[in-house]
Amino acid sequence: MLRRSLVRSIALAATLLMIAAGAQALDETRYPDWSGQWLRTGGIQWDPTRPLGRGQQAPLTPEYQVIFEASLADQAAGGAGNDARYACFPIGMPRLMSAIFPMEFVFSQKVTYILFENNMPRRIYTDGRSWPHDPEPTFAGYSIGKWIDADGDGRYDLLEVETRYMKGPRTFEGSGLPLHKDDQTVVQERIRLDRSDPEILHDEITTVDHALTRPWTVTKTFRRERNPSWLENDCSEDNHHVAIGKENYFISADGHLMPTKRDQTPPDLRYFRQSRK
Amino acid sequence: MRSSIGLIALAAVTIATAAGGQAFDEAKYPDWSGQWRRPADVGNQWDSSKPARRGQQAPLTPEYQAIYDANLKDQAEGGQGTDPTYTCIPDGMPRAMNVIFPMEIVIQPNITHIMIEYLSMLRRIYTDGRDWPENAEPSFMGYSVGRWIDEDGDGRYDALVVETRNLKGPRAFDASGIPLHADNETVVKERIYLDRADPNVLHDEVTTIDHALTRPWTVTKNYHRERSPIWLEAICAEGNQHVRIGAESYMLSADGHLMPAKKGQAPPDLRYFNQSRK
């Protein structure tokens, strides 16, 4: 009798303590250790295993291959082509995961945040929610994730993410590799630590987009810095590109407007003429 | 009976260790979750309790008062004065805490992140007891060291005390161009805490020490909580109609042409176009 009541007391104490200690807490022992700063390995191209630009062998539709070729020709002439980053637009998804500058992961019970030095954070909702109805599109999109214990050891080791509701203009990389202007891109990711080296993180990214003939999968790899220094990389600080109408110009070192392409016409100054009348 | 109590206590300790040993014990920290917005009836001036511009009565040194007055004159003529953010550089500290767009605060044991829905304005407030770093790269948001305080002794933290240094410029307190000193030796001290009567109101008592000021300047910013937030992106570069060329700021017209920001403003020097057409 005494033993039965003792067992009940212990069970009650356990329940109360679990509620007190764990109910609102993020149990870090259930999540992988992705702390620190993650730095890209390889270049800034989309598929890190292939060269930038045409070397990517992107599975573009014929229509978007033509758009890409025109972008390459414009860039060769000094223009920006399809790449809107010169005007400091956010690079958006999936290009964000090229992580040109370092990134950090922050876990909470309901959200995994990916923080960047030069872009706003990604919020990956892991609380089991459904897709929102008619959300405002953003460059980074709306991300829903699911933690998975792939090896069954009681600890999550894989974060699966799907991202929708993006807006443009966006490209895969600085060469101007385009995404479809309908902005119906869907990005699926599988993020996990390397099985043999916990200082390496992989993000297997599959992009489904109407500019592509098939889903395009690449794997980005990042290495960890456990004692990071964080900097700010603000695109607008000392940006020498200036967009006026549809033209892209450059600011010279001595502060004057200059062409980016040979024989580029100067900006139309009609409003200055009117103001001086 | 004594052994029963001991057994229960042991079970309690064991379970607490298992559940919380390496876990972040959120029960020790205040609930600052959700989205924090500046009150709807508050503008973007630095001291929310006073009118904008000269009404702020900023305790500027005579030198910086003259800079501020020149800035107000320039703004009245259509210029940007000493407000550098029209080119989409970050507000920096302390101005970021105007929270023109909403913010989120994510508390972890060693660090508290403040994310502001504008540009990439991200604050990392280190609460792991570290010292100031040596020779750190200055930044607009600065380097922040914080300390959690249990003011009422109830076993739960209720205030975060923060000091921020190592800032870079140009920065201004608000859009009217109230200047901070060009030496960038600003020190910002904050005390962030929930309102005692309304847990959906957050206060940030911000004291700025700066060589442009005759004394430390303390203001209190207030934020209201939205518990079911929608997060957007406020992209400064998107639709920004301001263009800086050299030391001049111009505007872009709706039809995509460069136009003067001030009456009688000279057009940009196109010398490099003349050369390229030779």
Interface residues (C-beta under 8 A of the other chain):
Chain A: L2 L6 S9 I10 A13 A14 L17 M18 A20 A21 G22 Q24 A25 L26 D27 E28 T29 A87 C88 F89 P90 V106 S108 Y113 L115 F116 E117 N118 N119 M120 P121 R123 P135 E136 T138 F139 A140 S229 W230 L231 E232 N233 D234 C235 S236 E237 N239 V242 I244 G245 K246 I251 S252 D254 G255 H256 L257 M258 P259 R262 D263 Q264 T265 P266 P267 D268 L269 R270 Y271 F272 S275 R276
Chain B: S4 L7 I8 A11 A12 I15 A16 A19 G20 G21 Q22 A23 F24 D25 E26 A27 T87 C88 I89 P90 V106 Q108 H113 M115 E117 Y118 L119 S120 L122 R124 P133 A136 E137 S139 F140 M141 I230 W231 L232 E233 I235 C236 A237 E238 V243 I245 G246 A247 L252 S253 D255 G256 H257 L258 M259 P260 K263 G264 Q265 A266 P267 P268 D269 L270 R271 Y272 F273 S276 R277
